[in-house]
Amino acid sequence: MRLRIPLIIAFICGFGMIAQFFIPHPQSQKIYTTALDWVQIIYIFMLVFGVRSLCISHIRKIKKQKEGWAYSVITLLALAVTTGIGVRGGVGEGAPISKIFTYMQMPMQATMFSLLAFFITSAAFRAFKARTLEATLLLVIAVIVMFGRIPVGERLFPKLPGIVEWLLMYPNMAAQRGILIGIGLGAIGTALKIILGIEKGYLGGGG
Protein backbone atom coordinates (compact mmCIF):
# COMPACT_ATOMS: atom_id res chain seq x y z
CA MET A 1 0.00 0.00 0.00
CA ARG A 2 2.87 2.37 0.76
CA LEU A 3 4.10 1.82 -2.79
CA ARG A 4 0.75 1.73 -4.56
CA ILE A 5 -0.62 5.05 -3.28
CA PRO A 6 2.34 7.18 -4.52
CA LEU A 7 2.14 5.40 -7.90
CA ILE A 8 -1.58 6.18 -8.16
CA ILE A 9 -0.97 9.84 -7.24
CA ALA A 10 1.85 10.09 -9.81
CA PHE A 11 -0.37 8.53 -12.50
CA ILE A 12 -3.33 10.83 -11.80
CA CYS A 13 -1.22 13.99 -11.62
CA GLY A 14 0.88 13.12 -14.68
CA PHE A 15 -2.10 12.11 -16.82
CA GLY A 16 -4.01 15.18 -15.64
CA MET A 17 -1.20 17.54 -16.64
CA ILE A 18 -0.97 15.87 -20.07
CA ALA A 19 -4.73 16.03 -20.60
CA GLN A 20 -5.12 19.68 -19.62
CA PHE A 21 -2.41 20.66 -22.10
CA PHE A 22 -4.67 19.50 -24.96
CA ILE A 23 -7.93 20.90 -23.50
CA PRO A 24 -8.17 24.68 -24.12
CA HIS A 25 -10.93 25.20 -21.59
CA PRO A 26 -11.01 27.86 -18.81
CA GLN A 27 -11.65 25.19 -16.19
CA SER A 28 -8.65 23.22 -17.42
CA GLN A 29 -6.45 26.31 -17.23
CA LYS A 30 -7.75 27.00 -13.72
CA ILE A 31 -6.81 23.48 -12.62
CA TYR A 32 -3.35 23.95 -14.14
CA THR A 33 -2.85 27.26 -12.31
CA THR A 34 -3.99 25.70 -9.03
CA ALA A 35 -1.58 22.81 -9.54
CA LEU A 36 1.29 25.26 -10.05
CA ASP A 37 0.34 26.99 -6.79
CA TRP A 38 0.45 23.63 -5.02
CA VAL A 39 3.86 22.95 -6.55
CA GLN A 40 5.13 26.20 -4.98
CA ILE A 41 3.75 25.12 -1.60
CA ILE A 42 5.38 21.69 -1.90
CA TYR A 43 8.63 23.39 -2.94
CA ILE A 44 8.65 25.37 0.33
CA PHE A 45 8.32 22.17 2.37
CA MET A 46 11.04 20.49 0.30
CA LEU A 47 13.27 23.52 0.91
CA VAL A 48 12.84 22.98 4.65
CA PHE A 49 13.76 19.30 4.27
CA GLY A 50 16.75 20.28 2.14
CA VAL A 51 18.04 22.70 4.79
CA ARG A 52 17.51 20.03 7.46
CA SER A 53 19.46 17.48 5.41
CA LEU A 54 22.25 20.01 4.83
CA CYS A 55 22.53 20.77 8.53
CA ILE A 56 22.54 17.09 9.54
CA SER A 57 25.22 16.27 6.97
CA HIS A 58 27.55 19.08 8.08
CA ILE A 59 26.94 18.52 11.81
CA ARG A 60 27.96 14.88 11.41
CA LYS A 61 31.06 15.97 9.56
CA ILE A 62 31.95 18.42 12.34
CA LYS A 63 31.37 15.85 15.11
CA LYS A 64 33.59 13.27 13.41
CA GLN A 65 36.07 16.00 12.40
CA LYS A 66 36.38 14.67 8.88
CA GLU A 67 38.65 16.32 6.34
CA GLY A 68 37.40 19.84 5.61
CA TRP A 69 35.12 20.02 8.67
CA ALA A 70 36.09 23.67 9.19
CA TYR A 71 34.32 24.50 5.93
CA SER A 72 31.22 22.85 7.33
CA VAL A 73 31.35 25.23 10.29
CA ILE A 74 31.60 28.19 7.90
CA THR A 75 28.68 26.83 5.84
CA LEU A 76 26.40 26.48 8.87
CA LEU A 77 27.36 29.90 10.22
CA ALA A 78 26.74 31.51 6.84
CA LEU A 79 23.38 29.75 6.59
CA ALA A 80 22.29 30.91 10.05
CA VAL A 81 23.54 34.50 9.65
CA THR A 82 22.07 34.93 6.16
CA THR A 83 18.71 33.50 7.23
CA GLY A 84 18.61 35.76 10.29
CA ILE A 85 19.44 38.86 8.25
CA GLY A 86 16.81 37.95 5.66
CA VAL A 87 14.10 37.38 8.27
CA ARG A 88 14.95 40.53 10.21
CA GLY A 89 15.68 42.94 7.34
CA GLY A 90 13.33 41.66 4.65
CA VAL A 91 14.10 40.87 1.03
CA GLY A 92 13.14 44.11 -0.75
CA GLU A 93 15.41 46.35 -2.78
CA GLY A 94 18.10 47.90 -0.61
CA ALA A 95 17.65 45.32 2.14
CA PRO A 96 20.80 43.90 3.80
CA ILE A 97 20.17 40.49 2.22
CA SER A 98 20.23 42.13 -1.23
CA LYS A 99 23.60 43.69 -0.46
CA ILE A 100 24.93 40.31 0.65
CA PHE A 101 23.77 38.82 -2.65
CA THR A 102 25.23 41.68 -4.72
CA TYR A 103 28.56 42.16 -2.96
CA MET A 104 29.30 38.62 -1.74
CA GLN A 105 27.30 35.98 -3.64
CA MET A 106 27.76 37.41 -7.13
CA PRO A 107 31.56 37.98 -6.79
CA MET A 108 31.97 34.43 -5.47
CA GLN A 109 29.97 33.06 -8.41
CA ALA A 110 32.08 35.10 -10.83
CA THR A 111 35.24 33.70 -9.21
CA MET A 112 33.97 30.12 -9.55
CA PHE A 113 33.09 30.63 -13.22
CA SER A 114 36.48 32.20 -13.89
CA LEU A 115 38.14 29.14 -12.37
CA LEU A 116 36.04 26.93 -14.64
CA ALA A 117 37.74 28.57 -17.62
CA PHE A 118 41.01 26.85 -16.67
CA PHE A 119 39.30 23.44 -16.44
CA ILE A 120 37.60 24.04 -19.81
CA THR A 121 40.96 24.95 -21.35
CA SER A 122 42.53 21.79 -19.97
CA ALA A 123 39.63 19.65 -21.24
CA ALA A 124 39.78 21.33 -24.65
CA PHE A 125 43.52 20.64 -24.90
CA ARG A 126 42.87 16.94 -24.30
CA ALA A 127 39.85 16.79 -26.61
CA PHE A 128 41.37 18.68 -29.52
CA LYS A 129 44.35 16.39 -30.05
CA ALA A 130 44.27 15.57 -33.77
CA ARG A 131 44.39 11.78 -33.45
CA THR A 132 41.42 11.07 -35.72
CA LEU A 133 39.69 12.80 -38.62
CA GLU A 134 36.81 13.92 -36.38
CA ALA A 135 39.20 15.34 -33.77
CA THR A 136 41.15 17.16 -36.49
CA LEU A 137 37.95 18.68 -37.89
CA LEU A 138 36.88 19.74 -34.40
CA LEU A 139 40.29 21.31 -33.78
CA VAL A 140 40.27 23.28 -37.05
CA ILE A 141 36.73 24.59 -36.52
CA ALA A 142 37.46 25.51 -32.90
CA VAL A 143 40.55 27.49 -33.95
CA ILE A 144 38.56 29.28 -36.67
CA VAL A 145 35.74 30.18 -34.28
CA MET A 146 38.07 31.37 -31.51
CA PHE A 147 40.24 33.32 -33.93
CA GLY A 148 37.19 34.91 -35.53
CA ARG A 149 35.87 36.10 -32.19
CA ILE A 150 38.86 38.32 -31.39
CA PRO A 151 39.68 41.71 -32.99
CA VAL A 152 43.02 40.46 -34.35
CA GLY A 153 41.30 37.79 -36.42
CA GLU A 154 38.85 40.29 -37.89
CA ARG A 155 41.67 42.68 -38.81
CA LEU A 156 43.75 40.00 -40.50
CA PHE A 157 40.82 38.27 -42.21
CA PRO A 158 37.81 40.62 -42.64
CA LYS A 159 35.58 37.78 -43.91
CA LEU A 160 36.37 35.52 -40.95
CA PRO A 161 33.54 36.82 -38.66
CA GLY A 162 31.01 36.00 -41.41
CA ILE A 163 32.40 32.46 -41.67
CA VAL A 164 32.19 32.08 -37.88
CA GLU A 165 28.56 33.24 -37.87
CA TRP A 166 27.74 30.73 -40.61
CA LEU A 167 29.38 27.93 -38.62
CA LEU A 168 27.43 28.87 -35.50
CA MET A 169 24.08 29.39 -37.26
CA TYR A 170 24.01 26.24 -39.40
CA PRO A 171 26.32 23.29 -38.52
CA ASN A 172 26.46 24.18 -34.82
CA MET A 173 22.73 24.91 -34.59
CA ALA A 174 21.89 21.66 -36.40
CA ALA A 175 23.95 19.70 -33.88
CA GLN A 176 22.38 21.59 -30.97
CA ARG A 177 18.87 20.88 -32.24
CA GLY A 178 19.70 17.21 -32.61
CA ILE A 179 20.90 17.12 -29.00
CA LEU A 180 17.80 19.02 -27.81
CA ILE A 181 15.51 16.60 -29.68
CA GLY A 182 17.30 13.70 -27.99
CA ILE A 183 16.95 15.36 -24.59
CA GLY A 184 13.24 16.00 -25.23
CA LEU A 185 12.60 12.40 -26.25
CA GLY A 186 14.50 11.19 -23.19
CA ALA A 187 12.46 13.47 -20.92
CA ILE A 188 9.20 12.24 -22.49
CA GLY A 189 10.28 8.62 -22.08
CA THR A 190 11.27 9.14 -18.44
CA ALA A 191 8.00 10.97 -17.70
CA LEU A 192 5.95 8.16 -19.24
CA LYS A 193 7.89 5.57 -17.24
CA ILE A 194 7.15 7.49 -14.02
CA ILE A 195 3.46 8.01 -14.88
CA LEU A 196 2.96 4.34 -15.80
CA GLY A 197 4.78 3.14 -12.69
CA ILE A 198 7.71 1.55 -14.54
CA GLU A 199 10.29 3.87 -12.96
CA LYS A 200 10.15 3.72 -9.15
CA GLY A 201 13.51 5.23 -8.28
CA TYR A 202 11.93 8.40 -6.93
CA LEU A 203 10.25 6.29 -4.24
CA GLY A 204 13.58 5.39 -2.69
CA GLY A 205 14.27 2.26 -4.71
CA GLY A 206 11.00 0.53 -3.88
CA GLY A 207 10.45 -2.55 -6.01
Secondary structure, DSSP 8 states (H G I E B T S, - for coil): -TTHHHHHHHHHHHHHHHHHHT---HHHHHHHHHHHHHHHHHHHHHHHHHHHHHHHHHHHHHHTT-TTHHHHHHHHHHHHHHHHHHHHH-SSTT-HHHHHIIIIIHHHHHHHHHHHHHHHHHHHHHHT--SSHHHHHHHHHHHHHHHHTSHHHHHH-TTHHHHHHHHHHTHHHHHHHHHHHHHHHHHHHHHHHHHTT---GGGTS--
